[in-house]
Amino acid sequence: MIDKKSLRLYFIMGSTNTIEDPTYVLQQAIDGGITTFQYREKGVTAKKGFEKYKLGIELRNICLNNTIPFIVNDDIALAIKLHADGVHIGQKDESVVNVKERLPNDMSVGVSVSTVEEAVLAEQQGADYLGVGPIFKTSTKANAREPIGVKRIVEISKKIAIPIVAIGGIKRENAGDIMEAGASGISVISAISQAGNYKEAAHELEVAATRVEINN
Ligand code: 3NM
């Protein structure tokens, strides 16, 4: 199961998030210090079927070689096929209970939430960790909800026991505030995948998220 420490710097990427070879970007991000990777293949030009699976195998193998947990976004069948460490689902996807039933016991389930009510429900249904967001404005996710702000992390973390990873518009400059608010980690797409130097960007985020000595 995914542990709190692995959530510290949670990098998400699919082929549409980068102009470079995603396998190169992932390896650089790992070298820079990411602690978990999520394969999220979204957008009009996203890979489908065998192509999606093929890139998934490559990214999965990089994570295995570097002992970095590998999570698949939304696609439960693909997660099982790739022997992923977990699946991440949104509010519009299948219920947590159903997803848990379909997965081997050792696979984690993460759930995206924006409100305290969603967070409490996801925990009750068996979620292993929560993605809380969007904290700030993000242009990476189509149809993202309105930003909820750092305060929501405080509110949610008071009500639940499972770890929280914050998402949406997170950068080096605001990472410390997020950790102070009670998150176990920060989750980013563009702050690494759109950076000039992926390794350096990951390293700076890792330092920013670790600077605050926390027990979250
Ligand atoms: N989920 P960036 S926001 C994938 O709020 C995703 O659940 C969100 O990208 C949520 O780090 C988001 O570039 C996009 O802002 C995060």
Boltz pocket constraint, residues with backbone or C-beta under 6 A from the ligand:
constraints:
  - pocket:
      binder: B
      contacts: [[A, 12], [A, 112], [A, 113], [A, 131], [A, 132], [A, 133], [A, 134], [A, 135], [A, 137], [A, 138], [A, 139], [A, 140], [A, 141], [A, 144], [A, 145], [A, 167], [A, 168], [A, 169], [A, 170], [A, 187], [A, 188], [A, 189], [A, 190], [A, 191]]
      max_distance: 6.0
